[in-house]
Amino acid sequence: MKQLIKKCIPSTFINVMLGRCVLFLLQWRKRRLISPDESALIAAPGGGNIGDQAMLESFLHNVAGKKLIITTNNNDVRIPDRYRLDTEVIKMPGLIYGEPHAFLRDFLKLTRLMPNLQSLSIIGADVMDGGYNPHASAMRSYVAGFAAKAGIEARILGFSWNTQPHKKAVKALKKAAQQGVQLLARDTISQARIQEAGITQIALTADVVFANGTQQEEGIADVLEFCHGKKVAIVNASGLIAKDIDQIEEYKTIIGKLLDEQYAIVLLPHVIRDGANDLNVCTAIASLFPEVYFVDRLLEPDQIKRLAKTARLVVTGRMHLSIMAINAGVPAIVLSTQGKVDGLMKFFSLPELSLEPQPGFGHKVVTLIDQLQNDYARYKTRIAENIEPVRQLAAKNF
C-alpha cells in the first residue's frame, strides 16, 4: 500500500505541498526586529569529492560575514581553519533527498533560521537538470523558491544544463524563476538550453571554482618533489565513467603516449567515496605503470591548485580538476559526461579539448596530446586571453 501511494502521489509533490502549508502558516509568526546578517549555502553532497569541496570553499572565500553551511546528507564537511570563526555547519539530510516526514522535519528547522538569513545560495553545478536525481534537482529549486517567497535573497549558483533535462527539474526551475530566485548558468551553452526550455530569467556566470585562486603546499611535499624540474602531466581516471565503460585499455594508450613523450606522470584520484570512486580505477592503472607517481589519497582543493601549476597538461575525467588546471593556465583534456564540459571549453574557444567518454577515446586523447604539443603556445594564449573575463563571471555568483 505504501508503495502504491508513493507511485500515485510522488514524494516531490507532497514535499512541495508541505512546504507551502508551512510558509502559509508562518505568515502570522511574530516578526523579530533584527537585521538578518547570515548567508546560508546548501552545499553539494561532498563526502570525498574534491570538486564539491572546492565549490564550498569558493563560497567561504567570496562571501563576507557570518556563514551557515547546510549539508543535505550525513557526510562530514571540512571547513578550513581560516573560515571556521564565522562559519556554522548544520545537517538537514531530509531537506533535498528526504521523504515527506524527513523533509518536513528539516524544512521546519530551516524556517526557524530564516529570520537571520540575508541570502540563501544553493550549489547548482551539474545537479539541477535531473540527470542524477530528478527529485533532488526539483527540491533544490523548490527550496530556493520557498526562501524567495519568505523575502530572502535566493540564488542557484553556477549550474549546467544537459540536452535532455527531466521534466520534473524543468517544472521546478520555472517555478523558482517565477518566485524571483536568481538563476545563474555557468556557461553560454547551458544558458541557451535553459532558455529553450522556456526559462528566460537566467543570467550568465562561470563555475564558482574560478573565483578562488588560493593555494597550499603543505601536505603535498612528496608530490611536488616528484614533479620538480620535470615535464609533468597530471592524469585522472573517473570512477563515474568506469561504471559505463572499461577504461583500462584507454588509459594504457594515453599513459603509454605520455611516457613516450618523456612526461613525468602524476596519477590523481579526484573522488574517493563509495559509488563513483576514482581510487579503484586509478589503482588498477597504477599497477600497470610503476614509473607513474600515484597519489593514493584525497588531496584538498588548494593543494590541487598548487599541484596544477607544476603541470604542462592535464588529462581528466573530472570537470573540476580541469577547471583548477585552466585557472592555473594549464591546458586540460576532459572527458565530458552529459555534455557539461562543452560550455566550459567554449569560454576559451577550445571545444576540441572536451571529449565524449566512448570506447576508443584513448586514441582521440593521443591525437589531442600531439595537437597540444605541436601548438602549445596557442593553447596557453587562448587560456591567458580569456581567464580573467571568466573569473569575473564566476565572481557574479556572489
N, C-alpha and C positions, 0 to 999 in steps of 0.2 A: 504493500500500500504506500509506504514512504517513497519508494522509487517511482511509483505511478504518479504521485503528487508532484515530485520533482520534475518529472517529464512534462506534466501538464502545466505546471507553474514554475518556470525556471528560477533558480536562486537569485539571479541578477535582478529580475523583476521584483521579487519580494524584497530584496535589499533596498532597491530604489524606493519602493513604497514606504518601507520603514523609515528611510532617511527623510523623505518628505514629511511624514507624520511627525517625526521628532522635531524638525525645523518649524513646522506649523505650531506645535505646542509650545516651543521655546520663544515664540513671538511675545509671550506675556511674561517672560522672565525679566525680573528687575535688572535694568542695565547698571553695570558698575561704572562709576565715574573715574575711570582710569584711561590713560592713553596707552593703547597697545604698543608693545615695544619688542615683540619677539617675531623672528622669521622662522617658519617651520618648513621642513623638507620631508616629503615622503620619499624615502630612499629606494634605490634599486635593490633587488634581492641580496646582492653581496655574497658573503659566505664563501670566500675563496676565489673571487673573481676580481682581478686587478682593474679591469675596466670599470666595474661598479664602484670600487673603492676610489678610483681616480675621479669619477663624476661627483661623488660625495665630497672629496677633498677640494674640488674646484668650487663647490658651493661654499664650503667653510672658508676658503681663501678669499672669495669675492664678496661675501655678504658681511656687513658690519653689524655689531651689536649682538644681542642675545640670540642664540640659535637653538632650535628644537629639532632633533632628528627623529623621525618616526619610522621605525622598521616594521615591515609587514610580514615577517616570518620570525623564526626563533634563532636565526644565525647571529653570531656575535658581531658587533660593529666596532671597528677600531678607530678611535678618534686620536689623531696625532697630538702629542703633548702641547704644541703651540696653540691648539684650538680648545683645549679642554676647559679652560677657565670660564668661557662664556657659552658652552655647549652642553645641552642635556639630551640624553637618548631615552626614548620611550618606545616600548614594544606594543604594537597593535596588530597581532597576527590575523585577526578576523576582518580588518578594515578593507582589504583588497581581495584576498583569496577566500574569505570565510563564508560559511553557510549563514543563513539568516540570524540564528541565535548568536553566533560569534561576531557577525557584523554589527548587530545591534549593541552588543556589549562595548565594542571598541568605538563605534560611532558616537555613543553617549560619552565615552571618555574624551573623544575629540571635541565634542561640543562644549565640554567643561573647560577646555583650553582656549576655545575660540575668542573669548573676550580679550585675551592677552596677545592675539596674533595680529600683526600688521600685514603679513603676507603668508600664503601657503604655496609652496612650489612642489611640483611633482617631477621626478626624473622620468623623461619620456623615452629617450634613446630608441631602442628597437622593440619596445613592449606596448605600443599604443594601437597597432593595427590588427591585433588579434592573431598574429602569426604563431605565437607560442601558446597563449591562453586567452581566448575571447572574453571570458568572464572577468579576468583580472584587468584586461585592457579597458573594458567598458567601465569597470568600477573606478579606475583611476580618473576617467573623465567625469563620472557622476560625482565623485567626492570633490573634485575641483569645482564642479558646478554648485554643490551644496555650500562650499566655502564662499564662493562669489555671492550666492544668494544671501548669505549671512553678513555681507558687507566687507568681506576680507578680499584683499587683492590676491587673486589666484592665477597661477600660470603653470603651463606644462612645458618644461624646459626641453630645448632642442631635441626633436624626435624625427625619425624617418618613417616612411610610409611605403608599404610594398604595393605591387601591382594588383594584388587580389586581397584587399582588406576584408575582414569578416564583417558581415552586415551589422552585427551587434556592436562592434567597435565604431563603425561609421555613425550609427544612430546616436551613440553616447557622445561622440566627439561633436556632432552637430548640436546636441543639446547643450554641451558645455560652452560652445561658441555663442549660442543664443543667450546664455546666462552671464556672459561677459568675461569668461575665462580667457586669458591671453594664451593663444596657441602659437608655439614657436617651432617652426620647421627647421631642421638642421642642415638642409641643403635645398637647392633650387628644384631638383627633380622631385623630391618629396613634397615640396610646396605645391608644385604643379599637380601632382597626383591627388593631393588633398582638395585642391580647388576643383578638380574634375569630379570629385565625389560630392560636390555641391556645398563645400565649406569655404567661403571666401575670406573669412576673417582669420587669415593665417599669415603671420609675419615671418620673415627670413632671418635666421640666425646661423650659427655653426655649432658643432658639438661643443659642449661645455668644457671638455678637457683642454681645448685650445686656449682657454682663458686662464690657465695656471701653469706657469713655467718653472715652478720650484723644483730643485733637485737635491739629491742626498747621496753622498759617497759612503757614509757609514754603513757597514753591513755587507758591502759588496767588494771588499778589497781583493778577494780571491779572483773574482771575475775580471776586475779592472787590471789586475796583474797579468792575467792571461792575455788580455787584449792589448796591453801596452806595446806600442811600436809595430803593430801588425795591421794588415788589411782585414778588417773584421766584417763578417756577415752574421746578423742575428736571424735565427730561423725558429719559427714556431709551427707546431702542428696542432690543429684544433680537435679536441675531443668531440665537439658538436658535429663537425664534418665526418669524423670517424664513425658516427652512428649510421651514416648512409653509404660510405664507400671505403674500401681498403686503401689507406694512404701510404702504406709502407713502400711499395714499389715506386710510387710517385716521388717520395722523399729520397729514396735511394738515387733516383735520377738527378734530383735537384742538388743534393749534398755532394754527389759524385762530381757534378759540374763545378760547384764552388771550390771543391778541393783541387780539381784540375787547374782552376784559375788562381790557385795559391791564396785562397781565403782562409783565415782562422775563423772557425765557426763556433758560435755560442748557441746552443740549443736551449730554448727558453719556454717552459710552460707558462701560460697566461691565466689559466683557470685550473684550480686544483680543488675539486669538490665532487661529491657523489653525482653521478649522471654524466654530463658532458665534460669529462675530466681529461685535460691535456696531458697530465702526467703519465697516463698509461701509454698513449701512443708515442709520446716523446721518449719514454723509457725503452720502448721497443726499437725505436730508430737509433737511439744512443748505443744500444747493444751491438749495432752493426758497424759503428764508426768510432773506434776507441780514440781517434785523434780529435774528436769533437769535444768541446767543453760543455758538459751537460749540467745545467743549473737545476738540481732536483728539489728545489724548494720554491715557495711562492715569494717573490720579491714585492716590495712596496712600490706604488706608482712613482714616487720621487726617485727611487733607485733605478727604475726602468728608464726614466727620462735622462738620468745621468749616463746610464749604460748606452742609450741610443746615440749619444754624442760621439762615442768611440767607433761607431759602425760606418761602413761605406754604403751598405744597403741592408734592407730587411726583407725577409720573405715570411709571411704570416697568414694564418687562418683566422686571426682575431682583429677586428676593426680598430679597437682602441690601442693596440700595440702599434698599428700603422699610424694612428693619429699622433702618438707620442714621438714616433720616429720623424714624421713630417714636421712636427713642431720643433724638432731639433735640426731641421734642414736636411734630413736623410731620406732618400727615395725608398719607398716601400711597395713591394708587390703583394697584393692582398687577394685572398680567396674570398669572394663575396657571397654570403648567404642571403637569400631573399632580396637581392638587388640593392642592399642598403649601403654598399660602398660606392656605387656609381656616382651618386651626388657628391660624395667627398672628393673623388678624383676630378670631377668637373670643375671644382673650385680652382684647381691647379692646371687645368687643360691637359690632364694626363689620364684619359679614360682607359688607355691600354693597360694600366697598372692594376685594374680591377678585373679579376678572372672568376668565372663560374667554376666551382669545385666539381668538375665532371671527370670521369675516368680518362686518363691521358693528360691531365693538367700538368704533370711533371715536365713533359716535353715543351709545353707552352711557356712554363716558367723559365726553362733553359733558354728559349728564344728571347724572352724578355731580359734575362741576365746579359745576354750578348748585346741587345739593344742598349741597355743601360751603360755597359762598359764602353761601347763604341761612341756614345753620345752623352757621356756623363755630365759634362758641363751644362748641356741644355736642360737636363732634368733638375740639376741643382739650381739653375737660374729660374726655372718655372716655379719652383718652391719658394725661392727667395723673393721673387717678384709678387707673389700672392699671399704669403703667410701673414703679413701684417693686416691686410683687409679681413682675412679670415679670423684672426684673433679679435679684431674689433667687432665682427659679427657675433663671435662667441660671447663677448662681454655683454651683449644686448640681452642675454638670458637673465642678467642680474640687475 
